[in-house]
């Protein structure tokens, strides 16, 4: 938790509006007031032949 706190403080000091916690729903993220944000994945498959 200390490392997460330091990372959030560093982002705040730099004037950034948000910090990305990567994907997943770890409960520790919600302690910091995280709001869920959808992520998307695109997969392109080349046609055979």
C-alpha positions as CSV (number, residue, x, y, z in Angstrom):
1,X,0.0,0.0,0.0
2,X,2.9,2.4,0.7
3,X,4.2,2.0,-2.9
4,X,0.7,2.7,-4.3
5,X,0.4,5.8,-2.1
6,X,3.7,7.1,-3.2
7,X,2.8,6.6,-6.9
8,X,-0.5,8.4,-6.4
9,X,1.2,11.3,-4.6
10,X,3.8,11.6,-7.4
11,X,1.0,11.8,-10.0
12,X,-0.8,14.4,-8.0
13,X,2.3,16.6,-7.5
14,X,2.9,16.5,-11.3
15,X,-0.6,17.9,-11.8
16,X,-2.0,14.9,-13.5
17,X,-5.7,14.2,-13.3
18,X,-5.6,10.4,-12.8
19,X,-3.4,7.4,-12.4
20,X,-3.9,4.1,-14.1
21,X,-3.9,1.0,-11.9
22,X,-3.9,-1.4,-14.9
23,X,-6.6,-4.0,-15.5
24,X,-8.2,-6.1,-12.8
25,X,-10.5,-5.5,-9.9
26,X,-8.1,-5.8,-7.0
27,X,-9.8,-4.6,-3.8
28,X,-6.9,-2.4,-2.8
29,X,-7.6,-0.2,-5.8
30,X,-11.0,0.8,-4.5
31,X,-9.4,2.0,-1.3
32,X,-8.0,4.8,-3.4
33,X,-11.3,5.8,-4.9
34,X,-10.8,4.1,-8.2
35,X,-13.6,4.3,-10.8
36,X,-14.0,1.4,-13.2
37,X,-13.1,2.3,-16.8
38,X,-13.8,-0.2,-19.6
39,X,-10.8,-1.6,-21.5
40,X,-11.0,-3.0,-25.0
41,X,-9.0,-5.5,-27.0
42,X,-9.0,-5.7,-30.8
43,X,-7.7,-8.7,-32.6
44,X,-7.0,-8.6,-36.3
45,X,-6.7,-11.9,-38.1
46,X,-5.2,-12.0,-41.5
47,X,-7.1,-14.1,-44.0
48,X,-5.5,-17.3,-45.2
49,X,-4.6,-18.1,-48.7
